[in-house]
Amino acid sequence: MASRIRRLTAAAGMVEEGTIREHIFKAGRWRDSVVHAMLDREWAAASKRLTP
């Protein structure tokens, strides 16, 4: 699943900025969270590309 999310966010123009280690405790174990971001100017270019 993680690789699908990475491909999806990259296709949308987002950049992986980092990992918050042991961020959430779920189902009896600590989970990491990956942070993705997009700057305003990147969003403007992506939204033009993605809009029909």
C-alpha positions in Angstrom: 0.0 0.0 0.0 2.8 2.4 0.8 4.2 2.2 -2.7 0.8 2.9 -4.2 0.5 6.0 -2.1 4.0 7.1 -3.0 3.2 6.8 -6.7 -0.1 8.6 -6.3 1.4 11.5 -4.5 4.3 11.8 -6.9 1.9 11.7 -9.9 0.0 14.6 -8.2 3.2 16.6 -8.0 3.7 16.2 -4.2 7.2 15.8 -2.7 8.0 13.4 0.2 9.5 15.7 2.8 10.2 13.3 5.6 9.1 10.6 8.0 7.8 11.1 11.6 9.0 8.0 13.3 6.7 6.2 15.8 4.1 8.9 15.3 0.9 6.9 16.0 0.2 4.0 18.2 -2.3 1.8 16.4 -3.3 -1.9 16.7 -0.8 -2.4 19.5 2.3 -1.0 17.7 3.9 2.3 16.8 3.5 3.5 13.2 5.5 6.0 11.2 3.9 8.8 9.3 5.3 10.1 6.0 4.8 13.8 5.3 4.1 15.0 1.7 3.9 18.6 0.6 3.3 20.8 -2.4 4.1 24.5 -2.7 1.5 27.0 -3.9 3.3 27.5 -7.2 3.5 23.7 -7.7 -0.2 23.4 -7.0 -1.0 26.1 -9.6 1.0 24.2 -12.2 -0.4 20.8 -11.2 -4.0 22.0 -11.2 -3.7 23.4 -14.7 -2.2 20.1 -15.9 -4.9 18.0 -14.2 -7.9 20.1 -15.2 -9.6 19.0 -18.4 
